[in-house]
Amino acid sequence: MESVNIHEAKTRLSQLVARAAEGEGFIIAKAGKPMARVMAIDSPALGQQKRLGFLVGQFSVPSDFDRMGQDEVADMFGG
């Protein structure tokens, strides 16, 4: 998430709000210290955002995953 100082936020407010409305939030900082987070009204709450790992336990990766198809790949590259 981009951090913008207060002066720059005042100068570019309409641009920043348009970007936030498209889902790209930003942080307003004062002297480098984050003061406020700006995001679209319809964006999910921070605790409700989907995170990596939401499919834990629903499938497994084969132990030979990194070697699958290695002969075919080698043949394609003349090995």
C-alpha positions as CSV (number, residue, x, y, z in Angstrom):
1,M,0.0,0.0,0.0
2,E,1.4,3.4,-1.0
3,S,2.3,5.9,1.6
4,V,1.7,9.6,0.8
5,N,2.6,12.6,3.0
6,I,-0.2,15.1,3.9
7,H,1.0,17.8,1.6
8,E,1.1,15.5,-1.4
9,A,-2.3,14.0,-0.5
10,K,-3.8,17.5,-0.5
11,T,-2.3,18.2,-3.9
12,R,-3.3,14.9,-5.5
13,L,-6.5,14.2,-3.5
14,S,-8.8,13.6,-6.5
15,Q,-6.3,11.3,-8.1
16,L,-5.7,9.3,-4.9
17,V,-9.5,9.0,-4.2
18,A,-10.1,7.7,-7.7
19,R,-7.4,5.1,-7.2
20,A,-8.8,4.1,-3.9
21,A,-12.3,3.7,-5.5
22,E,-10.7,1.2,-7.9
23,G,-9.4,-0.8,-4.9
24,E,-5.9,0.6,-4.5
25,G,-5.8,2.0,-1.0
26,F,-3.2,4.3,0.4
27,I,-1.8,5.6,3.7
28,I,-1.6,9.3,4.6
29,A,1.5,10.0,6.7
30,K,2.7,13.0,8.7
31,A,6.5,13.3,9.0
32,G,6.8,9.7,7.9
33,K,4.4,8.4,10.6
34,P,1.3,6.7,9.2
35,M,-1.8,8.6,10.3
36,A,-4.7,7.3,8.2
37,R,-5.6,4.5,5.8
38,V,-7.8,5.4,2.8
39,M,-9.6,2.7,0.9
40,A,-12.8,2.2,-1.0
41,I,-16.1,2.0,1.0
42,D,-17.0,-1.4,-0.5
43,S,-13.6,-3.0,0.2
44,P,-13.7,-5.9,2.7
45,A,-12.8,-5.1,6.3
46,L,-9.1,-5.9,7.1
47,G,-10.0,-9.0,9.1
48,Q,-12.3,-10.3,6.3
49,Q,-9.8,-10.2,3.5
50,K,-8.9,-13.5,1.9
51,R,-5.4,-14.6,2.8
52,L,-3.0,-17.2,1.5
53,G,-3.6,-20.5,3.0
54,F,-7.4,-20.5,2.9
55,L,-7.4,-23.9,1.1
56,V,-5.2,-25.6,3.8
57,G,-6.0,-29.3,4.0
58,Q,-8.2,-29.4,0.9
59,F,-5.5,-30.8,-1.4
60,S,-2.0,-32.1,-1.3
61,V,1.1,-31.6,-3.5
62,P,2.8,-34.8,-4.7
63,S,6.3,-35.4,-3.3
64,D,7.7,-35.5,-6.8
65,F,6.1,-32.3,-7.9
66,D,9.4,-30.6,-8.7
67,R,10.4,-33.5,-11.0
68,M,7.1,-34.1,-12.7
69,G,7.6,-34.1,-16.5
70,Q,11.3,-33.6,-16.3
71,D,12.0,-36.1,-19.1
72,E,9.6,-34.2,-21.5
73,V,11.1,-30.9,-20.6
74,A,14.6,-32.2,-21.1
75,D,13.5,-33.6,-24.5
76,M,12.1,-30.2,-25.5
77,F,15.5,-28.5,-24.8
78,G,17.5,-31.2,-26.5
79,G,18.7,-33.0,-23.4
